[in-house]
Amino acid sequence: DFTGGYSTSFPNLAFPIISDTHPGNPWGVPVAWRGRVLGDNGLTPGDNRALGFFSDDVYRAVLSLDGDLFNTNWTYGLSATFSRDDREQAVPDQIGQRLDLALAGLGGPDCNVITGTPGVGDCMYYNPFGTAITASPGDAAYNDPALIEYLTARDPNRIRADLTTYEAFVTGDIMELPAGTLSAAFGYQNRREVRDTDARNSQNAEDEIFLIGTPDANASRSVDAFFGELAIPLMDSDSLGSLDAQVAVRWEDYSSGQSSTDPKIALRWAPMDNLAIRGSWSSAFRAPTLFQLNNQQTALNATLDPFTGSLVFLGETARPNANLDPEEADTINLGVSWEPLQNFVIDIDYYNVEYENLISTQIGQQLLIAESAALAGAGCSVGDLVADVAACLAVRNPTIIRSELTGGPLRIFTERENAPSASTDGVDVTATYEFDTDNWGTFGIRNQTTFVNSFEIEVSPGVVLEGAGARNANTPFANPIPDLRSNTSLSWANGPHTANAVVRYISEYDENDASGTVLDTVESWTLLDLQYGFYLEEFMGFGSGSQFTFGVNNVFDEDPPAVTGQTNELGYDTKTHDPRGRMFYVGFTQSFE
């Protein structure tokens, strides 16, 4: 169970026009309002916060059986797994149609909007002006608590997700080859997925001023899969070393219409005891999720509209797409493991991945940029847009909803789609060295470094952007991709004592726009983490598996690098950096044998 306090209430993003006859209007002329239904209203800041509640009940049951198959060297495994996640999530928001009526004096649970008179009897005004603070019960400018409750949706959305899996496999030796034993594994799997979304009525009507809403959805599918794998010893020579191969294939068939056959071939050559060279090629397949196929989702993003020059915080609603194709990828890996000295091991791996049909969601910022360019190309001004000039309407994007008063964007509908293609390659390096001392214990040094050489993104047919070394905030599916990430750790153990120091490094990368133009640089980030542990060794009645740990992350309290992009409302990269600063922690671990 989780309860979270948000702002007092969510903002109304629709710029409703409030009449000059509204009893709370101090100006006496029609005005456009953008604000929150509930402010602090003179209370201690935070007392009037909207509270969201999330409750998850998660169940999982597994039944498995394994053993020898008919007294042979083959073994079998059978398993059945069932899991369920029942979620209720209740985040309050105001109901748009009711709020519009209340701004016109026809609000309240007992107001007859057909025959009622604004502000008379059961029909009440909602007053967004400061005059509501000084008004008394009975005044037309007073916000009655019953009216506020009537405007607010609090019921939870209920979501159920089930996954049932049945699996059977056999594994064993087929025959003896000159270089060793040929082994195999074969199996079958059946999965059934169910996702059921039951949203509250105002969400079904997509009538909430900030969260907007979603229709109910119930979807299910089943998946059949067959798989097989061979471990093949190809060579075992005193002079040339050993050579082994792995050949595998998996076939999956979805009741929703997708299917794929994905092979893998891998070789490992060990010419010496301290050296191994490996390489592999494989294809991969990922079907769209039931959520992507059937559910709508709204995210709130800070968005810059080039046409009106406005920076706005608006809802981007991703629509479901039942026609999404599966993602596909071909992967090549080449690697080497080398131990030049005792306890000094180096692993180097080069990877190359080619993606097709990556599932992504359109970026609202990109849609605004494209529409703004089309409007500018047609010679349209903001005034022409507000006046509904025909030439401007002809180039408008119907998925972008704009204000009739200002021309600024209010909401964007985006599509889930398959992006054309992408490719990436890079190198992973891991180096580890451990050594013992006579009096000072055991020391270890370890470095893990990832270098991304390229991440080419085909954002549209024939248009390719380089995503490596960039934040990629306005690309359809790429996260920020620093060129270099590296963690270096020093460990020490002596008797009951252990200690670790870790230096974490993320290289600088570019803040770029949708065309790939560099706007700024996000600086590199280096952090130091420290940890000390003490095994209790029967102390205080605990067994030898008892350990206390004390640590601090981000020892020097380094702030995350600033991100100055105009559509970044938080000032840092939320997908790469941690804003929490220095953090102390203490832990206790008990192991049972």
N, C-alpha and C positions, 0 to 999 in steps of 0.2 A: 504494500500500500504506500502511495506517495501523494503528499499534498504539497502544492507549490503556490506561492503567492506571486501574482502578477501585478501589473499596474492597476490603478483603481478600477478601471474598466477599459475595454479596448476602444480605440478611436473609430469614429465614423468617417469613412474615407470617401463618402459620396457627395460632399458639398451641398446638402439640402438648402433650399431657399426658405428663409423664415420671413413671414409676412410682416409688414409694418404695423398690422393690427394685433400682433402677438402681445399679450399683456406684460410680458417681461422685457420686450424690446426697448432699450433706452434711447435708440436713435430715431425711431419713427419712420424709417425707410426699410425696404426689403434688404436683407443681408444674407450672404452665404456663410454657412457655419461648417467648420471642421473642428471637431473636438471629441470629448469623452462624455458619455451620459453620466458617469459618476466620477467626480473629482474628489479631492479630500474634503471639500465642503467645510473648511475651517477646523477639521479634526487634526489630531496628531498624524503627521505623514505616515501612511501605511495602514491606518486603522480601517480604511475603506477599501482595502485591496480586494480584487476578485481572486477567489481561491479555486484552483483546479485540483481535481482528485482523480487519481489513477489507481485502479485496483486490478491486480493480476492474480489469478489462481492457475497454477501450472501443475499438470499431472503428467507423469511418465511411468510407463510399465514396460518391462522387458522380460520375455521368457526365451531362454536359449537352451539348446541341447547339442552336445557334440560328443564324438567318440570315434572308435575305429570302425572301419567299414568292412564287414564280413571277414574279420580276422586277417586283413591284408595290411599292407603298409600305407593304405589310403585312409584318410580321416574325413569326417563329414561335420558340417555345422548347420544347424537349423535355428532360426530366430524369428521372433515376432515382437514388434515394438509399437506401442501406441502412446502418443503424446497429445495433450490438449492445452491450449492457452485460452482461458476465459478472461477477457479484459472488459472493464468498465472505465470509461474516461469521460469526465464531466468538467468541461471548461466553460464558465458562463460567458455569454455574449448577448447583445441586444438584438431583438427581432426587427428587421428593417421596416416591414410594412406597418407594424404597430408603432414604431418610432415616428414614421412619417405622419401617421394619423394624429399622434399625440402632439407633434409640433404644430399641427393645424387645429388643436383644441378638441380632437375627437378620440382621446386616449382613455384607457381604463377598461377593466374587465366587464363593466355593466353598461358601457356606452353603446347606444345604437347609432352606428355611423351613417345610417340612411336618414333617420328622423331626428337625431340629436342635434343640439345647438352647441357650437364650439364654446367650451369653458362653462357650460351651464349644467347643473345637476350632476349626473353620473359621467358626463363628458369632461375630461380634464386636459389642460395644457401640460406638456413637458416644457420646462423652462431651462434652456441651456445657458442663460445669462447669469451674471453675478447677482442680479436682483433676486434670484432664488434663495440666496443665503440669508437675506434680511427679511424675506417674506414669512408670514405666519400662516398656520393652518387655516384654511378657509379663503385665503387670498387666491386670486386667479393665477398669480405668479409663483405660488408655492408648489413644490414638487412633493406630492403625496407619496409616502412609502409604498402604498398599494399600487400606485401607478408605476413606480420604478420596478416593482416585482413583476408586474404585468408585462413590462417591456423586456424582461430578462429571461433568457432560456437557460435553465440549469440542469435539465434532465441529462442523464448519461447516454453516450453512445455505447452500444454493446457489440463486441467483436469476438468471434470464436474461430480459432484456427486448430484444425485436427490434422495429424499425420499418422497414418498407419502403414507399417512396413513389414513385409514378409521376405525372408531371404533364406536361400539354401545354397551350399557350396560343398565341393569335394576337392581335396588336394592330396597329392601323393607323387610317387616316383613312377615314371613310365618304363624306363630302360636305362641300362648302363652304356655310356659312350666312352670312347678312348680317353676323353679328358675328364670324365666324371659322370654324374647322374643327371639324366634329363627329368625334370620335375614339371608338374603342371597344376593348375587350379582352374576350376570351371564353376560357374554359378548362375543363379537366377534370382532376380529381385522384383518384387511388386510393391509399388507405393501408391497410396491413395491420399490425396490432399483435399481438404474442405476448408473454405473460408466464408464466413457468414458475417455480414455487417448490418446491424440494425441501428440506424441513426435516429436521433430525435426529430420531431416533426419539422421544426424550423430548419434543421439541416437538410432534411429531405426536400424542402421547398427552396433550398439555397437562398435563404432569406435572413442570414445573420450578417451584421454590418461589417464584421472583421473576419471571422472564421469562414463565412460564406456557407459551406455545407457540402453535402454529398448525398446522392441517392443510396438507398439500401441496395445491397448486392449479395447474392448467394451464388457461389461457384464451387465446382469440384472437378477433379480429373483423376485419372489413374495412369500409372506409368509402368510398363513392362520393360525389363532390362535383362539381357544375357551377357555374360562376360567370360573371358578365358585368358589364361596367361601361361606362357612357357618360360622356364629358366633353362637355358641351353649352354652347357660348357663346351666351348669350341676348341680350346687348346690348354694344355698344361705341360709346359716345357721347362727344363732346368735352365736352358740358355735364353729362351725368349719370354718366359713367364707365363702367366695365365690370361686367357681371353674368354669372357663370358658374354652371353647375349640374353636379352629379355625381349620377348615378343608378346604383345597383349592387344586385345580388342574388346570394345564394349559397344553394344547396340541397344539403343533406347527408343521406345515408341510411346508417344503421349496420346491419350484419348482426345486431346484438344487439337490434334492434327500434326504435331511436330514429330520428327524422328531423325536419328543420326546414327552413323556408324563411325567410331573413332578408334583408330589404331595407335599403337606405340611401339617403337623399336629403339632399343638401347644397347650399347656396347660398353664393356669395361675391360681395359687391358692393364695388367699389372706386370710390367717388365722386370721390376725389382720389388723387394719386400717393402721398401719405403717410398714407392712411387706407383700411382694409379692414374690412368688417363681414361676419361669417360666421354661419351657423347650420346645424345638421344634426339629423336624426333617424335613428335606426337601431335595429334589433333584433339581439340576440345570442343565441347558443345554445352551451351546453357540456354535452357528454354526460358521465355518470359514467365514471371511469377503470376499467380492468380490475382494478386493485387494490381500489377501493371495491366493485366488484361481486362479487369472488371471494375476497378475502384478509381474514384476521383479523389484528388488530394490538392489542398490549397496550401501554398507556402507564402509567407510575407517577406518581401524583399525591397530593399532600398533601390530605386531605379531612376536613372537620369534620362529625361525625355529631351533629345536634342531639338525637337521642333518647337516646344514652348519654353525650353531652358529651365524646366522645373525638376527638382530632385524630390521624388515622392516615395512614400512607403506604401506599397499597394500589394494586393493579392494576385498571385499567379496560380491559376487553377489548371492542373495537369489532368487532361481527360483520359479515360481508359481507351485502350486500342486493342480490340480483339484480333487484329490482323498482324500483330507483331511477329516477326520472324525470329528464330533462335539466334543467339550470338554464336559465332564460330571463331576458332583460333588455331593457328599452326605454330608450334613452338620448337625451336632448336636450342639445344644446350650443349656446350662443350666445356669440359672442366678437367682440372688436374688436382690431385692431392699428393703432397710431397712432405716427407719428414726428413729434412737435411741433417738435423741433429736429433738426438734422443729427446723426446717430449717437446720438440719444436715442430709444429704442423702448420702447413700453409695450404689453404683451399682456394682455388681461383676458378670461377665459373663465368662463362660468357653466355648470355641469353639473347635470343632474337624471337620476337613474337609478332605475328601478323594477324590482325583482327579483321573480321568482316561482320557486318550487320550488328554492330554494337548497339544495345538498347540505350536510348538516351531520351531526355526531355528537352524540348525547345527552351531556349533561354529568352525570357521576356525582354531583356535588354537588347538582344539582337533583333527581335521583332520590332522594337521601337526604333532602333537605328535604321532598319530597312524601310519602315513606313515613313519616317521623317525624311529620308532621302527621296522617296517617291513623291511626297507632298511638296518638298522644295523643288524637285524637278518639274512639277506641274505648275510652279509659280504660285503656290498657295501660301497665304498668311494665316496667322492664328484667327484673325477676324473672319476670313473666308471659311475656315473650318467650323467656327461657331455658327456662321450664317448658312451652313449646309450648301455651299456652292457646289454645283453638280460636278464640275471638273475635279474638285477635291474629294467628293464622295466616291468618285470612280477609282481613285488610287488608295482609298483607305483600306486598312486591314480589318476585316470584320471581327477578328478575334481580340482586338484591342478596343475596350470600352472607354470613351472619353467623355469628359464633363461637357454638357450643353452650354455651360456658362463660361468656362475658362478654356476649354479645349484640351486641358491636361488629362493624362491617363488616370483612370479609376481602377481598372481591373484588366487582366490579360488572361485569355484562355490559351494554354499551350498544349501541344500534342506530344504524346510519347511516340517515338519513331525509331527506325533503324538508321543509324548513321552509316555513311558509305563505307569507310574503312579507317584503320589506324595501324601503325606499326611502331615498335619500340625495340631498342637493343641497349645493352649495358653490361657491366661487369660487377660481380659480387666477389669480394675478397675477405677471407677470414684467416687470421694468423694467431696461433696460440702457443705460448711457451710456459712451461712449469718447471720449477727447480726446487730442490730441498736444500736446507742448510742444517748444520749440526745443532745450532743453538737457537736459531730464530724462526724455525718452522718452515712452512712451504709457501712459496710465492708463485703467483701466476700473472701473466700479462696476456691480454686478449684484445684484438682489434677486429671489428666488423665494419666494412666499408662497402657502400653501394654507390656506383657511378652510373648515372643514366646518360648514355651517349646521345640518344635521340628519342623523341616521341612525336612522330609525324601524324597529324590529325587532318583527315580530309573532311573539312567542315561542310563542303558542298562539292559536287562533281567538278574535278579539276582544280579546286582551291585547297591547298595544303598549308597548314600552319605547323610551326615547330613548337611543341609544347614543353620540351625539356628546358629547364632553367627558367620557367615562367609560372606565373600564378594561375593562369587559365581561367579567370573568373567568368569570362564570357564565352567559353567554349562549351559545347553541349554535354560532354561527359568526362573531360579530363580534370582531375584534381590538381592542386599545385604540385609541381614536379621540380624540386631543387635538383641541380646537377649532382650534388654530393651530399651524402649522409654518412656519418662515421661515429662509432662508439668505441672508445678505448677504456678498458678497465684494468685495474691493478687489484689483485686479491691476495689475501694473506690468511693463513691458518696456523695456529700454534696451540696445541692442546685444546682447551675448551673455547679458545678465542678465535673469532673470524672477523675480518674487516674487508671492505670493498670500497674502492673509489672509481667512479665512472665519469668520464668526460664525454659529453654528447655534443655533436657538432652538426649543424645544418648550414649548407652554403647559402650565399645570397642568390636571389633570383629576381626576374623582371616582373614588374606590374605592367601587363599589356592589355590592350583593348581587343575588341572582337576581330579586328583586322590583323592583329599581331604587332601593331605599333607599340614600342616601348614607351610607357608614360613615366615610370619611376623605377627605383630599385628597392626591393625588400632586403634589408641588410642580413648578413650571416648571424647566427646565434650559437653561442657556446655556453654550456651549463656544466656544473660540477655537482655530482651526487655523492654522498658519503653514507656508509652503513657500518655499524658494529654489531656483532652477535656474540652471545655467550651461552654455551651448552651447560645445563644445570648439573649433569652428572649425579643423579640421585639427590640433589639438593632440594630440601623442603618436600621430600616425598615424591618428587617427579622422577621419571625414568630417564634413561640416557638419551631418549629421543626428544627431550624438552629443551627448547631454545628461546631465549629472549633476543629481540633485535631492536636496535635504536638507529634511526637514520634521519637524514635531512636531504631533501631534493632541492635543487637550485640553491646551492649554498650561498651564493653571492647575490641572491634576490634579483636576478636579471629580468628586466621587462621584456616582453616579446617585441620584436622589431615592428616599427610603425608601418602600417599600410595606409597610404593616402589616397587610394582610388576613390573617386567621387561616389561610388555606389557601395562603399564599405562603411556601414554605420557604426561598427564597433572599434575601428581603428587598428585592428590586428588581424592576421590570417587565422581564422578559427579552425581551419583544417590542418594546420601545420604546427602552430605554436600554442603554448599553454600560458594563460594570463595570470595564473594563481600565485606566482612568485614563490618565495621560500616556503617550504612545507616540512614540518617535523612529523615524525610518526614513531610509534612503538608497536611491536608485535610480539606475539607468543605463539609458538608452534609446538604441538605435542604429536609425536609419531608413535604408533602402536605396532608391535610386531607379534 
